[in-house]
Amino acid sequence: LLTLIGENTMIRRIQLTPIVLALGLVSGSAHAALQGRDLNGSADSFEAYYDTDLDITWLANANMNSDMTWANANTWAANLSLVDAVNNLTYDNWRLPTVVDTGTPGCNYATTGTDCGYNVDTATSEIAHLFYDELGNKAYSDTSGNAPQSGWGLTNTGPFTNLQDGSYWSGTEYAPNTSNAWFFDFYFGDQDAIPKNYGVYALAVSPGDVAAVPEAQTYALMLAGLGLIGWRARRCR
């Protein structure tokens, strides 16, 4: 709170916290691939992280519900709702991450550059992109098939809470056998397909930037408005 005290000791308070917080986000993470997003109106926590590369927003809590079948994981994500009671906002557009089956249908297992196996093409998998590109983790095998490679596994969980070194569902069925679905394993760093009735973890994602902070031009307008408020406050002393 900014307190303006006039000569007649009249006190006028201006709420600055959201603006200061937003300015801090810009200065601290303007070039980061993962940017914190406040979804509950609290200035001291982030409930999601926006991926600037893929234009999607990840839920910060990576283990809200564990050991779910594929059907239950999809239902959980679709019904997920986060409420910001302070700003009267609801965030309910969630799903499981997607995988694109490239090349011949099914698992083209390899140690690099395909849709299945180690070191997969991260352009075809949102969750593989998170593991490799955003968090900088390594697979059990290197791109030449040498295993184990140094530093493999989930060595960096980034800003997420409860990120498990286990398997996470994607929302994509396995086309050659629709009783299976694609998953990504955060322990070995590989992508494959497993039966839908298996119980594994789920991490929700939302398209776009669900709680975008204002652009720099907007900050300029807000600061100009604060200047006007301060001028009016002085006039009222």
C-alpha positions as CSV (number, residue, x, y, z in Angstrom):
1,L,0.0,0.0,0.0
2,L,1.2,3.5,-0.9
3,T,0.2,6.0,1.8
4,L,-0.2,9.7,0.9
5,I,-0.1,12.0,3.9
6,G,-1.1,15.6,3.4
7,E,-0.4,18.7,5.5
8,N,-3.8,18.2,7.2
9,T,-2.8,14.6,8.1
10,M,-5.5,13.2,5.9
11,I,-4.4,9.7,4.8
12,R,-5.3,8.2,1.4
13,R,-4.2,4.7,0.5
14,I,-3.7,3.4,-3.0
15,Q,-3.6,-0.4,-3.7
16,L,-0.4,-1.1,-5.5
17,T,0.3,-4.7,-4.8
18,P,-1.1,-6.3,-8.1
19,I,0.8,-3.7,-10.2
20,V,4.1,-4.1,-8.3
21,L,3.7,-7.9,-8.6
22,A,3.1,-7.7,-12.3
23,L,6.1,-5.4,-12.9
24,G,8.2,-7.9,-10.9
25,L,7.1,-10.7,-13.2
26,V,8.1,-8.8,-16.3
27,S,11.5,-7.9,-15.1
28,G,12.2,-11.3,-13.6
29,S,10.9,-13.6,-16.3
30,A,10.3,-11.7,-19.5
31,H,12.7,-14.0,-21.3
32,A,12.0,-17.2,-19.5
33,A,10.4,-20.1,-21.2
34,L,8.2,-20.9,-18.2
35,Q,6.4,-17.9,-16.6
36,G,4.5,-18.1,-13.4
37,R,0.8,-17.4,-13.4
38,D,-1.4,-16.6,-10.4
39,L,-4.7,-18.4,-10.5
40,N,-6.1,-17.8,-7.0
41,G,-5.5,-14.1,-6.4
42,S,-2.7,-14.6,-4.0
43,A,0.5,-12.6,-4.6
44,D,2.8,-15.1,-2.9
45,S,2.3,-18.2,-5.1
46,F,1.9,-19.4,-8.7
47,E,-0.6,-22.1,-9.5
48,A,0.4,-22.5,-13.1
49,Y,3.3,-21.8,-15.5
50,Y,3.0,-20.5,-19.0
51,D,5.2,-22.2,-21.7
52,T,6.2,-19.4,-24.1
53,D,7.5,-21.9,-26.6
54,L,4.3,-23.9,-27.1
55,D,1.8,-21.3,-26.0
56,I,0.2,-23.6,-23.3
57,T,-0.1,-23.3,-19.5
58,W,0.9,-26.1,-17.2
59,L,-0.7,-26.7,-13.8
60,A,2.0,-26.2,-11.2
61,N,0.9,-29.1,-9.0
62,A,2.0,-32.2,-11.0
63,N,0.4,-34.8,-8.7
64,M,-3.1,-33.6,-7.7
65,N,-4.4,-37.1,-8.4
66,S,-2.2,-40.2,-8.8
67,D,-2.6,-43.7,-10.2
68,M,-5.5,-42.9,-12.5
69,T,-6.5,-44.9,-15.5
70,W,-6.5,-43.1,-18.9
71,A,-10.2,-42.5,-18.8
72,N,-10.2,-41.2,-15.3
73,A,-7.2,-38.9,-16.0
74,N,-9.0,-37.4,-19.0
75,T,-12.2,-36.9,-16.9
76,W,-10.2,-35.3,-14.0
77,A,-8.5,-32.8,-16.4
78,A,-11.7,-31.9,-18.1
79,N,-13.5,-31.3,-14.8
80,L,-10.6,-29.4,-13.2
81,S,-11.6,-25.9,-12.1
82,L,-9.4,-23.4,-10.2
83,V,-11.2,-20.4,-8.8
84,D,-9.8,-17.0,-8.1
85,A,-12.3,-15.6,-5.6
86,V,-10.4,-12.4,-5.2
87,N,-10.8,-11.4,-8.9
88,N,-13.9,-13.5,-9.6
89,L,-12.2,-15.6,-12.2
90,T,-12.5,-19.4,-12.9
91,Y,-9.9,-21.4,-14.9
92,D,-11.6,-24.5,-16.2
93,N,-10.2,-25.2,-19.7
94,W,-7.8,-28.1,-18.9
95,R,-6.8,-31.3,-20.7
96,L,-4.0,-33.8,-20.8
97,P,-0.9,-33.0,-22.9
98,T,-0.9,-34.2,-26.5
99,V,1.4,-36.5,-28.6
100,V,1.6,-36.6,-32.4
101,D,2.2,-40.0,-33.9
102,T,4.7,-39.4,-36.7
103,G,6.0,-41.6,-39.4
104,T,4.4,-45.0,-39.7
105,P,1.5,-45.5,-37.3
106,G,2.5,-46.7,-33.8
107,C,5.7,-46.7,-31.9
108,N,8.8,-46.0,-34.1
109,Y,11.1,-46.9,-31.2
110,A,14.6,-45.3,-31.4
111,T,17.1,-43.4,-29.3
112,T,16.6,-40.1,-31.0
113,G,14.3,-38.0,-33.3
114,T,11.2,-40.2,-33.4
115,D,7.9,-40.3,-31.6
116,C,8.7,-43.2,-29.4
117,G,11.7,-44.2,-27.3
118,Y,14.4,-42.0,-25.8
119,N,15.2,-38.4,-26.9
120,V,12.0,-38.1,-28.9
121,D,11.3,-35.2,-31.3
122,T,9.9,-32.7,-28.8
123,A,8.0,-30.9,-31.5
124,T,5.6,-33.9,-31.4
125,S,5.0,-34.1,-27.7
126,E,4.1,-31.4,-25.2
127,I,5.2,-33.4,-22.2
128,A,8.5,-34.5,-23.8
129,H,9.1,-30.8,-24.6
130,L,8.6,-30.0,-20.9
131,F,11.0,-32.8,-19.8
132,Y,13.8,-32.1,-22.3
133,D,13.5,-28.5,-23.5
134,E,12.1,-26.6,-20.5
135,L,13.5,-28.6,-17.6
136,G,16.7,-29.7,-19.4
137,N,16.6,-33.3,-18.2
138,K,18.3,-36.3,-20.0
139,A,17.0,-39.7,-21.0
140,Y,18.5,-43.0,-19.7
141,S,20.1,-43.5,-23.1
142,D,21.9,-40.9,-25.2
143,T,21.2,-40.3,-28.8
144,S,23.8,-42.9,-29.9
145,G,22.2,-45.7,-27.8
146,N,24.7,-45.6,-25.0
147,A,23.2,-46.2,-21.6
148,P,23.1,-45.1,-18.9
149,Q,24.3,-41.7,-19.9
150,S,25.7,-39.3,-17.2
151,G,23.1,-37.2,-15.5
152,W,20.0,-39.1,-16.7
153,G,16.6,-38.9,-15.1
154,L,14.5,-36.3,-13.5
155,T,17.3,-34.2,-12.0
156,N,15.4,-30.9,-12.4
157,T,11.7,-30.5,-11.5
158,G,11.8,-26.8,-12.2
159,P,9.1,-24.7,-10.5
160,F,6.6,-27.5,-10.3
161,T,5.4,-29.1,-7.1
162,N,5.1,-32.9,-6.7
163,L,6.5,-33.7,-10.1
164,Q,7.1,-37.5,-9.9
165,D,9.8,-39.6,-11.5
166,G,7.2,-41.9,-13.0
167,S,4.9,-42.2,-15.9
168,Y,2.4,-39.5,-17.0
169,W,-0.5,-39.9,-19.3
170,S,-0.9,-38.0,-22.5
171,G,-4.4,-37.4,-23.9
172,T,-3.7,-39.2,-27.1
173,E,-4.8,-42.7,-28.0
174,Y,-2.4,-45.2,-29.5
175,A,-3.8,-45.5,-33.0
176,P,-2.7,-49.1,-33.9
177,N,-4.3,-50.4,-30.7
178,T,-6.9,-48.0,-29.1
179,S,-6.9,-50.0,-25.9
180,N,-3.6,-48.3,-25.3
181,A,-2.6,-44.6,-25.0
182,W,0.7,-42.6,-25.2
183,F,2.5,-41.8,-22.0
184,F,5.8,-40.2,-21.0
185,D,8.1,-41.6,-18.3
186,F,9.9,-39.0,-16.2
187,Y,12.2,-41.6,-14.7
188,F,13.8,-43.0,-17.9
189,G,12.9,-40.0,-20.1
190,D,11.2,-42.2,-22.7
191,Q,7.8,-42.1,-24.5
192,D,5.7,-45.1,-25.4
193,A,2.2,-46.5,-25.2
194,I,0.6,-48.6,-22.4
195,P,-2.9,-50.1,-21.8
196,K,-5.4,-47.5,-20.8
197,N,-6.4,-49.4,-17.6
198,Y,-3.0,-48.9,-16.1
199,G,-2.8,-46.4,-13.2
200,V,-0.2,-43.6,-13.7
201,Y,0.1,-39.9,-13.0
202,A,-1.5,-37.0,-14.8
203,L,-0.5,-33.4,-15.4
204,A,-3.0,-30.9,-16.6
205,V,-2.4,-28.3,-19.3
206,S,-4.5,-25.5,-20.8
207,P,-4.3,-24.0,-24.3
208,G,-2.8,-20.5,-24.5
209,D,-1.8,-18.2,-21.6
210,V,-4.7,-18.6,-19.1
211,A,-3.7,-15.6,-16.9
212,A,-1.6,-13.3,-19.1
213,V,0.1,-10.4,-17.3
214,P,-0.4,-7.1,-19.1
215,E,2.0,-5.9,-21.8
216,A,4.5,-3.1,-21.2
217,Q,2.2,-0.6,-22.8
218,T,-0.5,-1.5,-20.3
219,Y,1.9,-0.9,-17.4
220,A,2.6,2.5,-18.8
221,L,-1.1,3.3,-18.8
222,M,-1.4,2.0,-15.2
223,L,1.5,4.0,-14.0
224,A,0.1,7.1,-15.7
225,G,-3.2,6.4,-13.9
226,L,-1.4,6.2,-10.6
227,G,0.2,9.5,-11.3
228,L,-3.2,11.0,-11.9
229,I,-4.5,9.5,-8.7
230,G,-1.5,10.9,-6.8
231,W,-2.1,14.4,-8.3
232,R,-5.8,14.2,-7.4
233,A,-4.9,13.1,-3.9
234,R,-2.6,16.2,-3.5
235,R,-5.4,18.4,-4.8
236,C,-7.7,17.0,-2.1
237,R,-5.3,17.8,0.9
